[in-house]
Amino acid sequence: MTVSKELLRELRKRRKVVQDGGGLDKAESRHKKGQLTARERIGILFQEGTFQEIGRLITHRARGFGMADKVIPADGIVVGTGYVDGRQVVTFSQDFTVSAGTLGEMHAQKMVDVMHYALKMGIPLVAFKDSGGARIQEGVDALSGYGRVFYHNVLLSGVVPQIAIIAGPCAGGAAYSPALMDFTIMTRENAYMFITGPQVIKAVTGRNVTMDEVGSSAVHASISGNAHFVAEDDQHAVELARKLLSFLPSNNTEDPPHRPFEDMDLSIDGEMELLIPEDAAEPMDVRLIIARLVDDEDFMEVHAAWAQNIIVGFARIEGIVVGLVANNPKVKAGALDIDASDKAAKFIRVCNVFNVPLVTLVDVPGFLPGIDQERGGIIRHGAKMLFAYASATVPKVTLILRKAYGGSYLAMCSQEMGADFVYAWPTAQIAVMGAEGAVNILYNKEIKAAKDPKALAAELTEQYKHEVASPYLAASKGYITDVIEPSETRSTLALSLRKTLSKRELRPPKKHGDIPL
């Protein structure tokens, strides 16, 4: 039996309606704004010819106020699977050219269907968010759709990587979906994300604000911390998503895509020592340390513009994928504050669920003091870091570069918090507080009574550094694995990482821990 030409024409006609979406005029309008269409975004994400669409002929059910005769091709969203660098990935891409990409019952169902597929197959999700919000005409069906999407975001959490690309508006309840995902990428010019926009804020508070002030990529990347990356355009956003995937496994039962070097380079790096300032009070540029530590100076920093007093991101060391956490003395002296604690804790937990080893570089004077920090809950937020490190069962290697004082020493993954190896440079100082502060408290009266207070204070400070805060004292008590030369850093960490890849650590059976949120 052959298929009649009439039936084939009907099939091709229906496919063309879906393929054209909102039409050439609307597509051209997107291009003029520097945006791609939903299908064009998918086209550059996947290897050519590997995308298979799911639910292509699904459309809205003819119900609701003013909806009976309305045609919504593919219900305003394209979903399916394809290959990225040889690995299967699922996607949904909201189509703003069709009813402004608004979410209705079947639109949401297509999202849920492909998320369920990702869960069954154990493969990552890359979601393109570009929508005018809930489809008002569908009422509670649209609200129910959002609820089902959020529920599946949570089901996928910790099982497969979820990456959201905000390439247009993402307003109201829709903004909670990317917030529930692992990473959010926003395009610099056309992306907006907010719960209440300028009009609502004006109506409720009387305050005039712009769209940029409320939900631009700049706001979310540097102030709210909701955006992990800012892309120059749609193409760049996809490049960032692909690079992220290159560091992550397809699911939580797999190891990351390590590419261990067959012949490890264990030579010393004499230039590492040149990066350490002669004056211990001078801030050290930890990014230069990271560049010499990782392969090809290739470090993918996460949340680069937010909470810059701590640095987190992905790299490889002798081919082994690692998540790096480092204090940044160039900002707030590297002290931990509320935002830095949140940023680090989130990143640590992502690394842990996806089996990415953690490398921690420590140069921290303490938690940031101040009434705003205390009232803002620095105790609770700082505890998130302690919880994240202590609960992480991946390989954990810590290097103390210089300062490691008080509770921040513990919060940066000390041996007591479960580090497998803890190394220190000879420049390290480990104590309850800095030498100057400790001497001032312990010997205040003696210093004031001395003939030369400054000389006595300096003498006692040096004595404290050598007798109390010395890395050799910590090493002698077993708190530090070894004190190493800076030139040995890369080779020492590379060996330690390679040897801990087989790590298996069992924890007491429980539903989950109660992280201080």
Secondary structure as UniProt FT lines:
FT   HELIX           5..20
FT   TURN            21..22
FT   HELIX           24..32
FT   TURN            33..34
FT   HELIX           38..45
FT   TURN            48..49
FT   STRAND          52..53
FT   TURN            56..57
FT   TURN            65..69
FT   HELIX           73..76
FT   STRAND          77..84
FT   TURN            85..86
FT   STRAND          87..94
FT   TURN            96..98
FT   HELIX           99..101
FT   HELIX           105..121
FT   STRAND          125..129
FT   HELIX           136..138
FT   HELIX           140..156
FT   TURN            157..159
FT   STRAND          162..166
FT   STRAND          169..171
FT   HELIX           172..175
FT   HELIX           176..179
FT   STRAND          183..187
FT   TURN            188..190
FT   STRAND          192..194
FT   HELIX           198..205
FT   HELIX           211..215
FT   HELIX           217..219
FT   HELIX           220..224
FT   STRAND          229..231
FT   HELIX           234..247
FT   TURN            252..253
FT   HELIX           270..275
FT   TURN            280..281
FT   HELIX           286..293
FT   HELIX           295..297
FT   STRAND          300..302
FT   TURN            304..305
FT   TURN            308..309
FT   STRAND          310..317
FT   TURN            318..319
FT   STRAND          320..327
FT   TURN            329..331
FT   HELIX           332..334
FT   HELIX           338..353
FT   TURN            354..355
FT   STRAND          358..364
FT   HELIX           371..375
FT   TURN            376..377
FT   HELIX           378..391
FT   STRAND          396..405
FT   HELIX           406..411
FT   TURN            412..413
FT   HELIX           415..417
FT   STRAND          421..424
FT   TURN            426..427
FT   STRAND          429..431
FT   HELIX           435..442
FT   HELIX           444..449
FT   HELIX           453..467
FT   HELIX           471..476
FT   TURN            477..478
FT   STRAND          482..483
FT   HELIX           486..488
FT   HELIX           489..500
FT   TURN            501..502
//
